Amino acid sequence: MNNFAPLTAVGVGPGDPELLTLKAVRALSEAATIFTARSTKNGHSLALDIARPHLKSEAPVVELAFPMTRKPAVLAAAWQANAEAVLEVSRRGEPSVFLTLGDPSTYSTFGYLRRTLKALEPDFPVRVVPGVTSYAAAAALCNQVLVEGAENLAIVSGIDDPEGMKAALTACPAAVIMKAYRSYPAIRQVLMDLDLMDRAMFVSCCGLDGEALCRELPPVDAELPYFSLILVRGKGEE
């Protein structure tokens, strides 16, 4: 039996503070230490801004650096250091939370942290409080039903190769394309090739300052915000 206090991953939603769940608020208010992810190129944490009103004033905030690189050795070293920082707090018997935008199980840095913690301590107690995803908030903003009946919904990464994206969009009548800023010209071309342009909607900064909804996709050379996604509605909404 281990003596670790649990780490709770808390999804704070896409940006709108009112989309925090009651369970998330309770977990935040009970945490003795707050862990938040930051890019090594950016020290600001939007997730912390959203959560801050619900944190204990005396709870320390520990920033965990997640480098924006694909170099395996650099990534492994960062994940190891982050996991050890969490373990150090947990060994003191202090329950902690790890903040993440959206949902901890969907394209979140939490996945890397959890995997490393479990590799170091297989019995380490990890809990998850789900959060409202950006695409659920975007569909609400659009007042749009994504799928209904027997339709399937594909969650596609915008950094996928065009052929992989085309296969996913061919298999499902409706889709969410996350990280649409990364390879937007290629994404747009795939949607054109599959004759999906009239069913696609573009949403950026959902729930944040600068929120934008376009029921027609931006031009191919548009500069897109980091928080950008594309919704492709199902045929049931035609």
C-alpha beads as a LAMMPS data file, in Angstrom:
LAMMPS data file: protein, C-alpha beads

238 atoms
237 bonds

1 atom types
1 bond types

-500.0 500.0 xlo xhi
-500.0 500.0 ylo yhi
-500.0 500.0 zlo zhi

Masses

1 110.0

Atoms # bond

1 1 1 0.000 0.000 0.000
2 1 1 1.441 3.404 -0.952
3 1 1 1.331 6.596 1.071
4 1 1 0.715 8.969 -1.803
5 1 1 -1.949 11.645 -1.672
6 1 1 -3.941 11.676 -4.918
7 1 1 -3.446 13.903 -7.927
8 1 1 -6.692 15.051 -9.553
9 1 1 -6.660 16.206 -13.150
10 1 1 -9.294 18.915 -13.510
11 1 1 -10.680 19.950 -16.872
12 1 1 -11.557 23.645 -16.631
13 1 1 -13.378 23.786 -19.969
14 1 1 -12.543 25.733 -23.122
15 1 1 -12.339 29.224 -21.624
16 1 1 -15.673 30.428 -20.294
17 1 1 -15.373 30.283 -16.460
18 1 1 -19.097 29.506 -16.197
19 1 1 -18.479 26.156 -17.890
20 1 1 -16.589 24.801 -14.878
21 1 1 -18.462 21.853 -13.417
22 1 1 -19.528 21.720 -9.770
23 1 1 -17.217 18.752 -9.276
24 1 1 -14.308 20.730 -10.698
25 1 1 -15.005 23.643 -8.344
26 1 1 -15.027 21.290 -5.362
27 1 1 -11.749 19.643 -6.363
28 1 1 -10.109 23.028 -6.865
29 1 1 -11.268 24.306 -3.488
30 1 1 -9.892 21.237 -1.690
31 1 1 -6.448 21.113 -3.348
32 1 1 -3.378 21.888 -1.243
33 1 1 -1.119 22.356 -4.295
34 1 1 -1.956 23.445 -7.826
35 1 1 -0.017 22.147 -10.814
36 1 1 -0.409 23.891 -14.125
37 1 1 1.181 23.228 -17.492
38 1 1 3.051 25.854 -19.414
39 1 1 4.962 25.887 -22.656
40 1 1 8.673 26.534 -22.308
41 1 1 8.036 29.414 -24.730
42 1 1 5.123 30.913 -22.786
43 1 1 4.784 31.368 -19.037
44 1 1 1.072 32.236 -19.087
45 1 1 -1.545 29.674 -18.039
46 1 1 -5.096 30.279 -19.246
47 1 1 -6.287 27.265 -17.241
48 1 1 -4.966 28.901 -14.065
49 1 1 -6.790 32.145 -14.867
50 1 1 -10.060 30.216 -15.129
51 1 1 -9.502 28.221 -11.941
52 1 1 -7.999 30.926 -9.729
53 1 1 -11.250 32.224 -8.130
54 1 1 -11.886 28.732 -6.722
55 1 1 -8.417 28.035 -5.290
56 1 1 -7.307 28.347 -1.702
57 1 1 -5.427 31.614 -1.320
58 1 1 -2.574 29.824 0.420
59 1 1 -2.277 26.996 -2.126
60 1 1 1.044 27.238 -3.983
61 1 1 0.996 27.106 -7.775
62 1 1 3.695 24.963 -9.388
63 1 1 4.304 25.403 -13.118
64 1 1 5.276 22.272 -15.012
65 1 1 7.117 22.961 -18.253
66 1 1 6.083 20.998 -21.332
67 1 1 8.496 21.819 -24.176
68 1 1 7.092 22.409 -27.656
69 1 1 9.341 19.951 -29.444
70 1 1 9.253 16.488 -30.975
71 1 1 12.713 15.488 -29.749
72 1 1 12.132 12.300 -27.719
73 1 1 15.022 12.857 -25.283
74 1 1 13.924 16.414 -24.459
75 1 1 10.321 15.357 -23.976
76 1 1 11.214 12.360 -21.817
77 1 1 13.394 14.497 -19.549
78 1 1 10.635 17.091 -19.106
79 1 1 7.968 14.480 -18.349
80 1 1 10.278 12.822 -15.822
81 1 1 10.981 16.118 -14.041
82 1 1 7.274 16.987 -13.965
83 1 1 6.287 13.601 -12.565
84 1 1 8.946 13.815 -9.864
85 1 1 7.653 17.255 -8.837
86 1 1 4.158 15.799 -8.420
87 1 1 5.475 12.811 -6.477
88 1 1 7.393 15.072 -4.104
89 1 1 4.201 16.912 -3.155
90 1 1 2.164 13.728 -2.967
91 1 1 4.623 12.067 -0.597
92 1 1 3.943 14.898 1.867
93 1 1 0.316 13.793 1.982
94 1 1 -0.954 16.877 0.151
95 1 1 -3.770 16.357 -2.368
96 1 1 -3.068 18.254 -5.553
97 1 1 -4.725 19.123 -8.842
98 1 1 -3.377 19.391 -12.347
99 1 1 -5.199 22.005 -14.415
100 1 1 -5.936 21.430 -18.047
101 1 1 -8.008 23.297 -20.601
102 1 1 -10.991 21.441 -21.999
103 1 1 -11.041 17.814 -20.894
104 1 1 -8.047 15.927 -19.422
105 1 1 -8.650 12.925 -21.687
106 1 1 -8.725 14.818 -24.984
107 1 1 -5.467 16.129 -26.510
108 1 1 -4.201 17.115 -23.073
109 1 1 -0.708 17.371 -21.604
110 1 1 -2.148 15.408 -18.703
111 1 1 -1.774 12.194 -20.702
112 1 1 2.014 12.511 -20.766
113 1 1 2.154 13.290 -17.047
114 1 1 -0.139 10.418 -16.088
115 1 1 1.817 7.899 -18.168
116 1 1 5.115 8.950 -16.572
117 1 1 3.680 8.887 -13.039
118 1 1 2.356 5.373 -13.576
119 1 1 5.729 4.260 -14.973
120 1 1 7.490 5.539 -11.849
121 1 1 4.815 4.447 -9.371
122 1 1 2.297 1.962 -10.831
123 1 1 -0.067 2.356 -7.860
124 1 1 0.014 6.152 -7.800
125 1 1 -3.559 7.422 -7.235
126 1 1 -4.806 9.554 -10.118
127 1 1 -8.330 10.918 -10.401
128 1 1 -9.931 12.747 -13.293
129 1 1 -12.630 15.402 -13.302
130 1 1 -13.873 15.740 -16.891
131 1 1 -14.306 19.132 -18.482
132 1 1 -16.460 20.616 -21.228
133 1 1 -14.593 20.129 -24.500
134 1 1 -13.903 22.956 -26.907
135 1 1 -15.926 21.286 -29.633
136 1 1 -18.975 20.835 -27.367
137 1 1 -18.794 24.540 -26.536
138 1 1 -18.291 25.385 -30.210
139 1 1 -21.344 23.352 -31.257
140 1 1 -23.380 25.206 -28.629
141 1 1 -22.062 28.530 -29.930
142 1 1 -23.126 27.534 -33.437
143 1 1 -26.489 26.289 -32.110
144 1 1 -25.688 23.222 -34.142
145 1 1 -26.439 19.515 -33.736
146 1 1 -23.337 17.570 -34.784
147 1 1 -24.773 14.059 -35.002
148 1 1 -28.028 12.269 -34.386
149 1 1 -29.528 8.791 -34.658
150 1 1 -27.020 6.236 -35.951
151 1 1 -24.502 8.813 -37.215
152 1 1 -20.900 8.644 -35.997
153 1 1 -18.671 11.535 -34.983
154 1 1 -14.943 11.600 -35.808
155 1 1 -12.506 13.559 -33.650
156 1 1 -9.638 14.369 -35.998
157 1 1 -6.286 15.969 -35.279
158 1 1 -5.411 18.865 -37.555
159 1 1 -1.817 17.678 -37.590
160 1 1 -2.831 14.358 -39.155
161 1 1 -1.613 13.660 -42.671
162 1 1 -4.137 14.524 -45.397
163 1 1 -4.761 10.900 -46.315
164 1 1 -5.454 9.908 -42.712
165 1 1 -7.790 12.860 -42.328
166 1 1 -9.554 12.002 -45.566
167 1 1 -10.099 8.416 -44.392
168 1 1 -11.609 9.578 -41.091
169 1 1 -13.897 12.102 -42.765
170 1 1 -14.993 9.541 -45.328
171 1 1 -15.900 7.045 -42.604
172 1 1 -18.001 9.479 -40.533
173 1 1 -20.691 11.885 -41.682
174 1 1 -19.733 14.408 -38.999
175 1 1 -16.397 15.440 -37.572
176 1 1 -14.489 17.779 -35.332
177 1 1 -11.086 18.856 -36.614
178 1 1 -8.986 19.973 -33.674
179 1 1 -5.807 22.075 -33.947
180 1 1 -7.026 23.426 -37.253
181 1 1 -4.425 26.203 -37.241
182 1 1 -1.539 23.790 -37.795
183 1 1 -2.155 22.665 -41.374
184 1 1 -5.141 24.720 -42.422
185 1 1 -4.463 24.812 -46.203
186 1 1 -4.227 21.002 -46.291
187 1 1 -7.346 20.629 -44.118
188 1 1 -9.290 22.987 -46.348
189 1 1 -8.219 21.057 -49.429
190 1 1 -9.382 17.756 -47.908
191 1 1 -12.794 19.269 -47.168
192 1 1 -13.014 20.551 -50.730
193 1 1 -12.004 17.164 -52.165
194 1 1 -14.743 15.456 -50.117
195 1 1 -17.361 18.085 -50.972
196 1 1 -17.809 19.007 -47.302
197 1 1 -17.271 22.755 -47.495
198 1 1 -20.982 23.534 -47.202
199 1 1 -21.214 21.477 -43.977
200 1 1 -18.094 22.940 -42.341
201 1 1 -18.002 25.750 -39.771
202 1 1 -14.956 27.462 -38.283
203 1 1 -14.753 28.497 -34.630
204 1 1 -11.838 30.195 -32.890
205 1 1 -11.201 31.269 -29.285
206 1 1 -14.495 29.770 -28.119
207 1 1 -15.380 31.220 -24.726
208 1 1 -12.438 33.634 -24.825
209 1 1 -11.826 37.216 -25.864
210 1 1 -11.865 37.354 -29.641
211 1 1 -14.378 34.519 -29.997
212 1 1 -15.331 34.080 -33.640
213 1 1 -17.770 31.894 -35.562
214 1 1 -17.642 31.607 -39.350
215 1 1 -20.240 29.495 -41.109
216 1 1 -17.984 29.582 -44.151
217 1 1 -14.334 28.604 -43.842
218 1 1 -11.716 31.384 -43.918
219 1 1 -9.604 31.821 -47.054
220 1 1 -6.690 29.457 -47.527
221 1 1 -4.070 32.075 -46.614
222 1 1 -5.802 33.231 -43.405
223 1 1 -3.761 33.489 -40.205
224 1 1 -5.648 31.431 -37.648
225 1 1 -5.513 31.717 -33.841
226 1 1 -4.025 28.858 -31.833
227 1 1 -7.475 27.972 -30.454
228 1 1 -9.144 27.109 -33.763
229 1 1 -11.296 24.172 -34.768
230 1 1 -13.617 23.121 -37.565
231 1 1 -16.998 21.448 -37.121
232 1 1 -18.434 19.318 -39.909
233 1 1 -22.101 18.721 -39.186
234 1 1 -23.844 15.439 -39.931
235 1 1 -26.343 14.854 -42.687
236 1 1 -29.206 14.857 -40.209
237 1 1 -28.932 18.653 -40.005
238 1 1 -29.254 19.188 -43.750

Bonds

1 1 1 2
2 1 2 3
3 1 3 4
4 1 4 5
5 1 5 6
6 1 6 7
7 1 7 8
8 1 8 9
9 1 9 10
10 1 10 11
11 1 11 12
12 1 12 13
13 1 13 14
14 1 14 15
15 1 15 16
16 1 16 17
17 1 17 18
18 1 18 19
19 1 19 20
20 1 20 21
21 1 21 22
22 1 22 23
23 1 23 24
24 1 24 25
25 1 25 26
26 1 26 27
27 1 27 28
28 1 28 29
29 1 29 30
30 1 30 31
31 1 31 32
32 1 32 33
33 1 33 34
34 1 34 35
35 1 35 36
36 1 36 37
37 1 37 38
38 1 38 39
39 1 39 40
40 1 40 41
41 1 41 42
42 1 42 43
43 1 43 44
44 1 44 45
45 1 45 46
46 1 46 47
47 1 47 48
48 1 48 49
49 1 49 50
50 1 50 51
51 1 51 52
52 1 52 53
53 1 53 54
54 1 54 55
55 1 55 56
56 1 56 57
57 1 57 58
58 1 58 59
59 1 59 60
60 1 60 61
61 1 61 62
62 1 62 63
63 1 63 64
64 1 64 65
65 1 65 66
66 1 66 67
67 1 67 68
68 1 68 69
69 1 69 70
70 1 70 71
71 1 71 72
72 1 72 73
73 1 73 74
74 1 74 75
75 1 75 76
76 1 76 77
77 1 77 78
78 1 78 79
79 1 79 80
80 1 80 81
81 1 81 82
82 1 82 83
83 1 83 84
84 1 84 85
85 1 85 86
86 1 86 87
87 1 87 88
88 1 88 89
89 1 89 90
90 1 90 91
91 1 91 92
92 1 92 93
93 1 93 94
94 1 94 95
95 1 95 96
96 1 96 97
97 1 97 98
98 1 98 99
99 1 99 100
100 1 100 101
101 1 101 102
102 1 102 103
103 1 103 104
104 1 104 105
105 1 105 106
106 1 106 107
107 1 107 108
108 1 108 109
109 1 109 110
110 1 110 111
111 1 111 112
112 1 112 113
113 1 113 114
114 1 114 115
115 1 115 116
116 1 116 117
117 1 117 118
118 1 118 119
119 1 119 120
120 1 120 121
121 1 121 122
122 1 122 123
123 1 123 124
124 1 124 125
125 1 125 126
126 1 126 127
127 1 127 128
128 1 128 129
129 1 129 130
130 1 130 131
131 1 131 132
132 1 132 133
133 1 133 134
134 1 134 135
135 1 135 136
136 1 136 137
137 1 137 138
138 1 138 139
139 1 139 140
140 1 140 141
141 1 141 142
142 1 142 143
143 1 143 144
144 1 144 145
145 1 145 146
146 1 146 147
147 1 147 148
148 1 148 149
149 1 149 150
150 1 150 151
151 1 151 152
152 1 152 153
153 1 153 154
154 1 154 155
155 1 155 156
156 1 156 157
157 1 157 158
158 1 158 159
159 1 159 160
160 1 160 161
161 1 161 162
162 1 162 163
163 1 163 164
164 1 164 165
165 1 165 166
166 1 166 167
167 1 167 168
168 1 168 169
169 1 169 170
170 1 170 171
171 1 171 172
172 1 172 173
173 1 173 174
174 1 174 175
175 1 175 176
176 1 176 177
177 1 177 178
178 1 178 179
179 1 179 180
180 1 180 181
181 1 181 182
182 1 182 183
183 1 183 184
184 1 184 185
185 1 185 186
186 1 186 187
187 1 187 188
188 1 188 189
189 1 189 190
190 1 190 191
191 1 191 192
192 1 192 193
193 1 193 194
194 1 194 195
195 1 195 196
196 1 196 197
197 1 197 198
198 1 198 199
199 1 199 200
200 1 200 201
201 1 201 202
202 1 202 203
203 1 203 204
204 1 204 205
205 1 205 206
206 1 206 207
207 1 207 208
208 1 208 209
209 1 209 210
210 1 210 211
211 1 211 212
212 1 212 213
213 1 213 214
214 1 214 215
215 1 215 216
216 1 216 217
217 1 217 218
218 1 218 219
219 1 219 220
220 1 220 221
221 1 221 222
222 1 222 223
223 1 223 224
224 1 224 225
225 1 225 226
226 1 226 227
227 1 227 228
228 1 228 229
229 1 229 230
230 1 230 231
231 1 231 232
232 1 232 233
233 1 233 234
234 1 234 235
235 1 235 236
236 1 236 237
237 1 237 238
